[in-house]
Each structure stands twice: as structure tokens, then as C-alpha cells.
Amino acid sequence: MAALGDDLPLDGAPVLRRGEPGYEPARRASLWARNLPARRPDLIVQARTVDDVVAVVRHAAAAGAPVAIKGSGHNYAGTFLRDGGVMLDVSALDGAALDGETAHVGPGIASATLARFLAERGRAFPTGHHATVGIGGFLLGGGMGFNGRSWGEYACFGVEAVDVVCADGELRTIDAERDPDLFWAARGAGAGFPAVAVGFRLATRPLPRGMHAAGWTYPLGAARAVAEWLQRDADAGRPDLERFAAFEGDVDGAGDARRVGEGAPGTSLAPAAGAAGPTAARGLQSRPPLCRVRAIAFHDDPDEARAALRDLAAAAPPGALEQVGPLPIDFPRLYARGGITGERLRVVSDTIWSDDPVGAAAALAERVAAAPDRRSFGMVDFRTAPELPHDAAASVAARGFLSWAAKWDDPAADDRNGDWADATTAAMEPFRAGCYLNETDVLRHPERAPHCFSAEAWERLRAVRERYDPAGRFPPPW
């Protein structure tokens, strides 16, 4: 009997078997975090073309082997790393084209690359907040992107069609008319999607050319007052103003202090060349825990953007240590800090949606102050009341989104930091209205997977999976 991976009709795509040279480096490079799970697939295939994907799925079906899909490797839990079966890497499918207002993109294109491609053509899309996050997994899990509230809450609501390879190896294009149930699942099912997405058609938006940003830095003890301020502004109904707070622990002078002009992931406020206005101090070597506020106005008219940020500033609580802006900003500068904060560190994270963002923010700030490693953080996105469509698996949202991550680098500290992350998840549970699938560790806490969906969507996803993948070719990670 032929072994798994034998006689695969691929055109140069690397095929790496467990135990053979090249396998372990590829496995280790598959996840951006350094606390790599011990799980090992039997075969890693790094697809180069859609035909490669079709061949791998058909081969796995003939062998009765499960398949897990890897994109850019930014999933916090590494859900694509399973014991046995095939890990199919589609990150090389990273093309992009624009046809009128519709973008055709591969699942492997990075958020910053797509944003730049579209901006050069006067268009935009709610890409991920971190430069190197691949668009495929981002969209399949819902996708909380830049200006998401104004452009549709979840980025996946802007998906018009998806090219997929089904469990039997058939290549199809699905949309609201063709295979509507599978298309429904493609917009929010994440790693529970029962097919391989190999291409997306996205409804783009006009590029906002007058974008501005502003930032404030407070002591962490001001977290509740800051949360009250930001939520009041969100409730006032300005969806094109993105506002959030990042909670950071002590910096002890070890050299990782950031400029006050920098903030939460993906929101560098480095001023444009020649820009006027106050700038931040650059040389902090040690400091107490901080609460950093960042606001971005996605306007085409720069005067309107500045006015929105000045209105926000006028209501700011007293006691800010620093204030930056308003400053002009664009997507390249939003992505200036590169990838995810904590990249190449050990990370455990989780999230909630909450209808009590103020209370949840205050509780999260207390947890961050008690973190065993200063690089651990919490973040709160303050939003208007959500309005979700009913034609997507992405079906949970609330007035506030909160995320937290334990970050460290010493393997000997795994238990201490993991315990802090788990205790933080427990402390935030009273505030939970739901979870965000893309950033919820459904392997560490599989009981949280149903909370990423409405009850109706959770049952519908089960039915869609049974219909389109009855043999379990693409088993979910929960």
C-alpha cells in the first residue's frame, strides 16, 4: 500500500513527511508564536497552486486522512497543527487583482500587502490590524479589521464569493446563490469551515484620504475613567472613529520600552514627515503600568477627521501623561510596526465580546497589573451597538471587544504565565456576551467554541459540516 504523500501529482510543491529532513523546521516555522504545540501531522504540503490543493485533498480522501489548513500561521492556538493527517499550507496563494470595485485575492496575501495594493488604486478594505496576518484565515474567522464598524462590523461581510476545494476535491465558486449554506459558513466558521478556501472576491470601498489619528497615555489606574470616556463617545454613534485602549504592565528598563507615540498593535502614530503638532517623548527606559488610548478617524475630508478627534479630546479625562495628534496617517503608517505584538514570544491569549465594556475594561486592567511578565497586555475596542446580518456564520458581537495575552520567552515560565491567562479568562467570564473565534484558544478551552457563534449559527454549522464533509475530511479543532 502506498504511503501518505506517495505519487502526489504536484508541480514542485514541497512535500515533507514526518521524520524526514526539512519536516521539523517547517513545522516549527508554521506558527508565529514560540510556544509551539507538540502536535505533529504525518505530512506537510506547501501548496503553490490551486491545482496542488485539489490534488492534496483528493489524495487525502483516497487515503482516508484528515486535512488541516494553514494560512499565515497567526492563529493563537495553532489549530492547523494536528496529530496525524495532512497539514496543507496555502500561504503561497497570495495573488491579488482588482476588477472595478471587486478585489480577487488569494488566502495567503498579508493584510498590509492587500491594503497597500488597494490604496495604490484608490480602494480600501477592512484588513486585519496586524501587517502579516493572512487574509484567508482572517476572513474565514469573521475578521475584525480597520474601520470595521463603518465598513460592516466583520470583514467577512464584504466577501462576495469564495473559490473552494470541497472534501471530494471538487473546485467550486460559492456565493449567496451557489451553495448558499457553504457560503454562509465561509463567512465566519473559521477552522470549522468544511472546505479549503483558495480565493476570495471582496467588495472594496473608496480609500479614505483624510485619515488622522490621535493618542493619549494614562496611568493604568485611570482605566475605568478612560473606558467611560471612550464608551460614551462610541455610544454617540460615530462608526468611522475607531477607539481602543491598551493596558500594559511595568517596564523595568530591560530595553523594550516603546515610544509614547506608539500604542496597541498595528497603530503606530509615528508622524508623517513634516507633520505639525505635538509629538511624544522617545526615551522612556522604565515606567509604571500604562493605559494607552488610540483613536483613528477614517474620513476622506481631513478637516472632518481632525474635528472628530478634537471632539473626542475635549471630553478626555484629566491626568494624561502624554497626548499625540491629531496627526495625518495612512494605511502604510498604520502597519508601520509590522506583525503582531509579541511575535516570536510564547503566547497564550483569549477574548470576549461584552455588553459592559466599562466594567470589563476595569477588571481587565486589574488582571494586567498582576501579570507575571511585563509584556503581557490587554486591549479593549469600544464600539457602537452592533447590527449583524443573518447570512453569515459570524453571528456574535457586542458594544465592547476585549482581548488579553500572556507573553513571555522562558519555557520554564510556561505554567506561571499560562495560569495567569487562564485566571484572566475566568475573571472576565461574568462580562462575556460571546467570543471572537479568530483569537479564542479553542484548543486550550474547547468549551468556548460555541460562544463564538449564536446558538442558531452553532447548530446550523453542525448541519453544514455534515452535509458538505460527511467523512470528516476537515475536522474542526474543537
Secondary structure as UniProt FT lines:
FT   TURN            4..7
FT   STRAND          15..17
FT   TURN            18..19
FT   TURN            21..22
FT   HELIX           23..29
FT   STRAND          43..46
FT   HELIX           50..63
FT   STRAND          67..70
FT   TURN            76..77
FT   TURN            79..80
FT   STRAND          86..89
FT   TURN            91..92
FT   STRAND          96..99
FT   TURN            100..101
FT   STRAND          102..105
FT   TURN            107..108
FT   HELIX           111..119
FT   TURN            120..122
FT   STRAND          123..124
FT   TURN            131..132
FT   HELIX           135..140
FT   TURN            146..152
FT   HELIX           155..158
FT   STRAND          159..165
FT   TURN            167..168
FT   STRAND          171..174
FT   HELIX           180..186
FT   TURN            187..188
FT   HELIX           190..192
FT   STRAND          196..203
FT   STRAND          205..206
FT   TURN            209..210
FT   STRAND          212..219
FT   HELIX           220..222
FT   HELIX           223..235
FT   TURN            239..240
FT   STRAND          241..248
FT   TURN            260..261
FT   TURN            265..266
FT   TURN            273..274
FT   STRAND          290..297
FT   HELIX           302..314
FT   STRAND          322..328
FT   HELIX           331..334
FT   TURN            335..337
FT   TURN            341..344
FT   STRAND          346..354
FT   HELIX           357..369
FT   TURN            374..375
FT   STRAND          377..382
FT   STRAND          400..408
FT   HELIX           411..413
FT   HELIX           414..428
FT   HELIX           429..431
FT   HELIX           437..439
FT   TURN            442..444
FT   HELIX           446..452
FT   HELIX           455..468
FT   TURN            470..471
//
